[in-house]
Structure formats: C-alpha cells, structure tokens
Amino acid sequence: MRIAVTADGSGGTLRPLDEGVTHVADLPQAMGELEQAGRPRWIWADTRSVYPALLARGVRLARCHDLTLTESLLLGHEGRYGEPRSAEAAYARLHGLPVPDETAGVHVVQDTLFEPEPAQIDVTEVYLDQLARIDATENPARFRLLVAAESAGALIAAEMSHDGMPWREDVHDALLTELLGPRPVHGMRPAKLQALADQIGAAFGTTVNPDSPQQIVKAFKAAGLTVSSTRSHVLKQVDHPAVAPLLAYKELARLYSFHGWTWAQQWVRGHRFRPEYVVGGVVSGRWATSGGGALQIPKVMRRVVVADDGWRLVVADAAQLEPRVLAAMAGDRGLARAAGEIDLYAALAQAFGGARDNAKIAMLSAMYGGTSGDAPKLLAIMRQRFPQAYAFVEDAAKAGEEGRLVRSWLGRTCPPPSANWSRLVSGPEGGRAARDRGRFTRNFVVQATAAEWALTLMALLRGSLPSPARLVFFQHDEVMVHCPEELVPEVSAAVSRAAGDATRLLFGDTPVRIPMEAVAVSCYGDAK
C-alpha cells in the first residue's frame, strides 16, 4: 500500500493511492495505526518536515518516498542539476507555474508540530510524475533502488538525530579540562590555550593573536621568514621557535571551537549527541551535517562516546570499500578475484612486485588521478594486469575532460561543468581545467557508488536489527549500533549479513566481497 501524506495546521490528510482523501486530526496516531496494520510506503514532500514529529510521539515507519530527495536525483539525471528541488517546485513545473526560489539543503525548523505543506501541492500528482520519469531513465530498476535507499536514508538520519549517539557529558567535561584547563569565563581563552599564546608571543618577541592568520604571517615576515599561509603543513617546513607552540595551539583551538563546552551545550542533551544530518549533502551522495559536526569527530573525542550500562557499541566499517566497488562495477575478473579476499591490497601485491604498498598506490592513483612519484609506473602495470578496471575510470575521466556527465552505478549524476570551467577550458589553461574535471569525474563514479552501497547497507541493517538496538552513527563506510550486551552476537551477524546482501543487491552475482568486521566495545575509542 502507498499512502500520500500532507500535513496542515489542524492535523493532516492521508490519501491511499486510488482512494479518497481522509483528513485526520491526530496525524501521528493515525499513521502509527496504519503502520502497524500494513507497513505502507509513505509518500510525502520532505522527511524532515514530518518524521521528527512522529518520532517524538513514538511512531517509527518502515518505508517512505521522499519527494524532495527524489526530485534532486531526477533533476541531476536530466542534466538540470541545481534547479529548485522541493515538492512545491516540482508541482509548479508540472503546471507551468512560477517556480519558487530556494536554497537546496537548507531546512528551517518550524514552531508548529508539523511543517504544513503549501495548499496548492498535490503530493500524489508529484509522486506519479516522478515514477514516470524514473521509468524513463536508462536503468529504471537501478534508479528505483537509488530512490528507495535515499528515502530510507532520510528516515535513518531523522532516527539517529532523535535517538542520539551515547555521549558522556561528565567524561567530555573531564577530557576538555585535561586538554585545555578549567572551563574559562566567557570571552577568555582556556588556561592551556593562553599559555601557548604567551609562548608564541615570547618566541616572536611581541604580542601576537594566534587566531589571526594575518598577524602570524606578519610576525614571521618581521622575523625574516616568508610563509604562504598558516596551514599546519606549511608551518612544519619553517624553522622558528614559534612553530611548535603555534601548531599545538591550532590543534587545541580547533578542539575548543568545534567540540568544546559551548558546542556541548548546543548539541548534547541527556547524554546523547544529536546532530542534524543532511542526506545526499555532498554531490557524490555522501552525507553532510547542518550542525554538530558528526562526520568530523576527532579521535580524542571518541573517548567520550560510551555505551549505557549493560549495553555495547557495535562498530563496523567496510574494508577498502572504493577499490572493491570499482572491481564490481568494471567487471574486471582479476581485480574481482582479489576483491574476494579480506585484504585486497595484499591479494594484489604479487602483480606489483610483491609490494602491498605499490598495489595500494596504483589503485588510489587510478581512482583519484594521481600522477606523482611512482604512480605512472604502477598505473602502467595496472593497465596491463587489470585492463577493464583501468578503462572504467579512464572512460569516466575522459567524459569529464570533455564536459560530459557521468553517473554512479545506480544513476546518481555528477553536476555539469560550470560556466567558468567552460571559459577556462577554451583558454590558455584549458588543459589543466580539463584534467581537473577529469579527476573529479574519475572518482565520482566510484565514490558515488560506494555511497550507494553504504546507504543500501544501512537500509538493510535498519530493517533487521532486533529491538531495542538502534543505529546511532554513520560516516561514509562506518556504522555504529547501540544495543544491549546480550544482543551483540545477533547485531554483529546482522551487520555482516547486510554487507553481503547490499553487495548482491547492487552488483548481482559477483565474486567481490565487501567485508565488515564488527567489534563490540563499551567506548568508541577502543574500536580502532
């Protein structure tokens, strides 16, 4: 069963396809009852506008079709990347109405329980139009899987924000005090940061604000040293007594700014870190965050992620995901055989003189367009030994250099070249501009497909987790499940099973293996 949902100020309407519209005063209750009765596929404009309020009422749904995410995928596939992607915009295009302006990816939380849809939108009509456009793609079956995975990702993102990652506030405070000193009063630096700032000033012989790149560059110039920037890799090449305390200051200042006490006040509640995830926030389909920085948790901060008493964190990441995905897409038998082993690079080593590192350099250079050092020599070996895999990424690079579009395995499409690129490629720097875009498209086909695999994995895993286990973290190729200790074996098996099922669902009967070895820990810091 498929049911279109439209929220309004007095509840909402539910419209099973091919049936009449029913207005309900209590939308969460009505949807919860229907979910229990038959697990329909819910159709709505934007998961972020509806699902958080349902979760707050204890209603969890199995499936949905997110019109906004689907419209974004379809626009990209149709070569219209960047056009307004909301359900309202899609409806306006259907009827030749003025298309509302919008900023893709920006979501404003309303004060009401639900964010009402504009009255003129017919959710069902937009949905049926999207189905027709999906059927018009080169491979509708794959594109339908992409849409289903993307929509499932929207449910998962909302659930992870609602449930939160375990985050011990007392441990966080103790760690910050250890690294920075006691929490400072507003407007002051922590004690250890101030001590480093004093050391930097003493090394330069004058007061310098270490938070000001301009002042730092000027101070080095006064000392007879020219630095192009204050980035760490630049400073490490400089011989001056201010460098060591400055590098230490930069590292601690970043921690203080991005995961300090003020950050915790905003994003941590009830021993749970609750970020805002953005599904498909990166052009390759990878997730982003609109707050909280969940995808950039420093290693030192993993000590703060601690399971509840009697519970464990089951953590797993996919080993060498992108080269395995390339092997499956290209259908290269030799590479696929190697990708059936636990350590792909070790399995490839013989082809590269027995050196695992050479195999790794060759694979990464092929996927990312590396040309420095030994890369050209190793790429020549790869071209000879694994011709289909090499040709696959080379074809993608050539398409990019010519300004054409490339697609992931399921049909996510890269953005077209910008107008500025078109000008550059016809000018004196044209060769460089073309190669830069070729490097982007070369990696896009692999990275975007890897993102699809990870999203499919999560959707499958979510559906097979025993209650009350919950997915609480996801980052590119890594997942974390919070579960009672006695469920660890069942959850670990579910992770491994989901990895195999995701591989078969995307690539069919392939010798490629994408292993995910789960480890159960009490503290995230112990997982690596």
N, C-alpha and C positions, 0 to 999 in steps of 0.2 A: 504494500500500500504506500502511496505517496500523498503527503498532505502539505499543502501550502499554508504558511503561517504569516499573518500580518498583525503586528501589534498596534494598538492605538491607546489613547489616553484612558479608556474605560475597560480595558482588557485586551481583546483581540479577536481575530476571525480565523477559523480553521476551515480549509476547503480541500477535502479529498478530491483528487483529480477525477473528473467526470461526474462529480456530485455537486450538490448545492453548498452554499456558504453558511457556516454556523458561527454566530457571534457568541463568545463566552466571556463572562465577567472575570473569571479566575483562570487566566491562561496557563500558569504553571500546573494547577491541579488538573485541568482538562488534558494537557499534553502528557502529564505523568500517567494518567489513567490509560490513555491511548497507547503510550509506550509499553506499558505492562501488558496490554491486551494483544499487541501485534508487532511491535518494533518497526513502525513505518519509517520511510525515508522522509525526513522533514525538509521542506523547501522554504528558504527564507532569504531575505536580502543580504544580511550580514550577520554571521555568527556572533560577532562582538556586541551586536545590538540586542540580542535575545538570550543567548545561553548563560552569561554570568548571572542574570536574574533567576533563571531556572535552577542553576546550581545552588544559589543562595536559599532556595526553597527545597533543596534536597532532590531535585529532579535531574537525572542523568539520561542522556539519549545515546542510542547506538549509532545512528546514521543521519547524515544531513546532506543537502546540496546547497552550497553557499554561492549565491548568485554573483556576489562581488568578486570572489576569488576566481570563479569560472569565467566571468566576463573578462578579467585580466588575462587569463590564459588564452581565451579565444581572440582577443584583440591582438595579442602578441603573435599568435599563429597567422592571423590575417594581415600581418605587416602594419598594424595600427598601434604599435607599442606607444604608451604614454597618453592615449586618449582617455577621457574620464571613464572609470570602470564601475561605478556604482550601479545598483539596480535602477535607480532613478534615471541615470544617464542612458542605460540600456533601453529603458522604456521610451525615453524621449527619442532616441534614434529610430526605434520601431515605428513611431508615429510622426516622424518629421517635425518634432517639437524642438525648441531651443534646448541644447544640451547643457545642463548645469555645470559650472566650473567646479573643480575640486582639486585637492592635493592628494594624490594616491598615497595610501598608507597612513594618513592622519585620521585618528578616531577621537572624537570628543565625547567623554562620558557625560550623560545627561543626569539631571537630578531626579527624573521620574524612574519608576521601576523598570519600564521598558522604554526603548527609544522608538517612538511611533514612526511608522513609515509615512512618507507623503501620500496624501489621499489618492492621488491620481495613478499610483503604481498598481498594476495588476501583476502580482508576483507570478501567477500561473502562466500568464502570457509570455513574460520574460523567460521563464523556465523552458517552455515549449520551443521558443525561438532558439534558445541555447542548445537544446537537444538536436534540432535540425542542423545547426552549424557544426556541432560535434560530428554528426553523421557525414558532413561534407569534408572533413579532414582526411589526410592521406591514409591514416590508420585509425579509424574510429574506435576500435576495441582498445587500443593502447591509450588513446586520448581519454576515453571514459574512465580507465584506470587512474590516469593522472588526476582527473577531476575528483574522483572518489577519494583518492589519497589526500589531495589538497584540502578537501572539505573535512575529512577525518582529522587532518592536522589542526584545523580550526577548533574542532571540539577538544582535542588533546591540549592545545595551547590554553584554552579557557580553563580546562580542568586543572592543569598544572599551576596556573595562577591562583585558582581557588584553593586547591589543596596545599600548595606551597612546598618548598623544599625544607626539610628539617634544618634549622639554623639556631644554634645555642647562643642566645644573646649574652649570657654570662661569660661563655668561652670567648665570644667575639670581643667583649669589653676587655677581658684579661689579655687577649692577644694584642689588641691595639695599645694597651698600657705597656706591655712588654716591648713592643716595637717602637712606640712613639713617645711614651711617657704618659702621665695622667691626662685626662681629657682637659683641654685648655678652655679658658673663658672665651666667649665669642670675640672674634677679631684678632686673637693671638695664635701664634704657632704652638704646636706641642713642643715640649721641652727638648726632645732629641732633634727635632727639625730645627729649632732655634739654635741649638749648639752647633749643628752642621752649618747653618747660615753664618754663624760667627766665625767658624773655621775658614769658610770660603772668603769672607771679608778680610780675615787676617792674611790669608795667602795672597790676596790681591793688594793688600796694603790700603784698602779703602772699603767703605761700606757699600755692599752690592746686594741688590734684591735678587736672590737666586731664582725667583719665579718669573723674572723678566729676561727673556732671551736677548733683547736689545742691550740691556745693561751688562749681561755676561759677555756678549760679543765685544762690546766696547771695552770692558775690563781686560780681556785677552789682548785686544789691539794695543791698549796702553802698555801691556807687558811685552809688546813686540811680537805677538803671535796672532796670526790671522786664522779665524775659524769660519767656515761657511754657514754653520748652524750650531745649535746647542744639542743636537741629537746625540744620543749616547755613543753610537758607533763613530761619530766624528770626534767626540771628546776623548775617546780611548786612544786616538792617534796622537794626542797632544801631550807633551812633556811639561807639566806645570804642577806645583803643589796644590792648586785649587781643584784639580781634576777629580781626585779620589773623593773628597767630601762632596763635590758637586754631583758626582754620579750616585753616591749614597743618598744625597738629598732628593734627587729626582725620583729615585725608586720609592722612597718613603712618602714623598709628597703625593705621588700618584696613588699610593695605597690610601693615604689620608683623604684625598679628594674623592676617590671612586668607591671606597669601601670603609669609610670612617664612621664616626658616631652619627653625623648628620645623615649620611646615607642610610644607616640602620634605622633611624627614626622614621624615615620615609617608606622603606621597603620591607622591614622585618616586623611582623606582628605575631604574637603568640608563639614564639619560637619557630616561625615559618617565614622563609624568604618568598615573597610573592611578586615576581616581576611581571611585566607586560610583554608578552611575546608577539611578534609580527610574523605571521605565516607568509612565506614567499617574500620576505622583506628584502632579499638580495636577488638580483636579476637571474642568478642561477637556480633560484628556488630555495636556497638556504634560508633559514630563519634569521630574523634580527630581533632586537628588543627596542621598544619605545620608552623604556625606563627600567632601571635596576641593574643593567649590565650583566644579565645572567649568563651570556655567552662569553664573558671575559672574566671569569672568577680566577684570581691569581692562585698559584699553587699553595702559597702560605695560608690562604683563606679556606682551603679545603679542610683544615683542622677544625673549623667551626661547624662544618656540616656533620652533625652527629645524629644517629638514629635514636628514636624514642626507646625507653627501657623495654626490653623484651622484643624489640624489632631490629631489623637489619636493613642495610642499604645493599641492594644487589646491583652492581655496576658492571657494564659490559660495553666494549667498543669493537667496531669492526676492524679486523686486521687488514692493512694495506687495501683499503676499500677501492680507491680510484683505479689502480692498475688492474684489479680483478674485474671491475666494471668494464674497463677497456677491453679486456680479454673476451668478456661475454658479448659485448656489442660487435666487436670486429669479427668474431667467429674464427679467430686465429687458433688453430688446433694446438700448436706448440705452446703458445702462451697460456691457453686454456688448461692444458695439462699441468703446467707449473702452478696455475691458479687453483688447482685442486689440492695443493699442499698447504700446510699450516703457514709456513714461511715462504712466500712467493719468491722473494729475492734470493734466498738460499737455493731454491729449486732452479732458479735461472743462472746461478753463478757459473756453472760449467760452460755455458755459452759465452761467458765474458772472462775467460781465462781463470776460472775458479774463484774469482773475487766477488763476494756478495755486494760490496760497496759499488763496484763497477755496474752490476746489474741494476742497482737502485738508481745510480746516476743516469743510466741510459733510459730507464722507464720515466723518471721525473723529467728529464730533458725532452723526451718525446711528448709528454703531456703538457709541459709548460713552455716549450720552445727554448730551452737552454742551449747556449752555443759556446759557453766559456770553458776553459780548462780542457779536460779530456772528453767533453761531451760530443764533439764532432766525430771523433774516432769511435766512441762507443755507440753512437747513433748509426754509424755505418754498419756495425755488427748487428744491431737490432734490425735494420732494414733488410739485411741478408737472412737472418735467422727467423724473424717474425714479420714477414712482409705484409700480412693483412692488417695487423695491429698498427704497424708504422704507416701504412697507406691510409688507414681510417683517420688518424689525427692529421696527417698531411693534407688530406682532402678537405678537412674542416678548416685548416689554416689557409689553404688556397681560397676557399669560399670567402673567408673573412677579408683576405687581402684584396679580393675583387669587389668587396662591398656587399656580398650576398649574405643571406640569413642562414643560420644553421639551427638544427633542432636537437633536443635531447632524445633519448630512446622512446619516451612516451609522448613527445611532441611539444614540450616547452620550447619556446623560440627566443633566440637572443635578440636584443634590441638592434635596430638598424643603425648604421653609422650616422653620426651627427652631421649637420651641415658644415660644421667647422672641419670635420675629418675630410669631407668631400673637397673642400678648398685646399686642405693641406696635401691631399694625395695627388692633386694636379700641379703642385708647386715643386720647388727645389728639394723639399724634404719629403716628397711623395713616397719614396721607397721605405723610409723609416716609419712613416704613418701607416703604410700598408702592412708592414711586418708587425707593428704593434697590435693592429686589429687582428691579424692572423694568429698571434699568440693568444689573444683573448678568445677567439672562436675555437681554436685548437683545444683549449682547456674547458670551454663552456660545455661542449658535447659530453665530456667526461664528468665534470663536476656536477652539472645539472642532473645527469642520470644517476650519479651517486646520491644526490639529494633525494631523488625519487625513490631509490631503493630504501634509503633510511626512513623516509616518510611511510612507505608501504610496510616496512618492518614495524614501525610504531603502531600503525593502524591494526595490524595483525596481533601484535603483542597486547595492545589495549583490550582487544576482544577476548583474549584467552587468559588474562590474569585472574587468579582466584581472589574473591573478596576476602578481606578488605585491602589487598595490595593495591598500590597506586603508582602510576608513572609520575615522577616528580621532577625529572630533569632530562633534557635532551640537548645535545650540542653536536651538530654535524654528523658524527658517526658513533656517538656515545649515548647510552641511555642509563637512567638510574630508576630503580623501583624501590619503594619503601614498603616493607612488608613484615608481618610477624615472623619471628625467628623460625617457627615450625613450618612456615611456607617456603623457606628458602629453596629447598630442592625442587619444588613444583614451579616456582618462579624462574629458577635457573634453566630448567628444562623448557619452559615456555619461551624464554629468550632465544635459546638455540633453535628451537622449532620454528619460531617466527623468522629467523635469519634464513633458514633453508627454504621456507615457504615463500618469502619475499623474492629470493633469487629465482625460484621456479616460476613464480607469477609474472615476473618481468621478462625473463630470458628463456623460459621453457626448459627443455631437456638439454642441459649444459653441464660439462664436467667442471665448470668453475664453481669453486666453493668460497663463500664469504663467511669465515668463522667468527663467532662472537663468544669468547670465553668469559662467562660470568664469574664474578668474585663477590662474596658476601662479606661485608665489613660493618663495623659499628661506626667508623669515622671515614669520611670520604678521603681524607688524607692518607689513609692506609691502603687505598685501592691501587695505587701506582707503585 
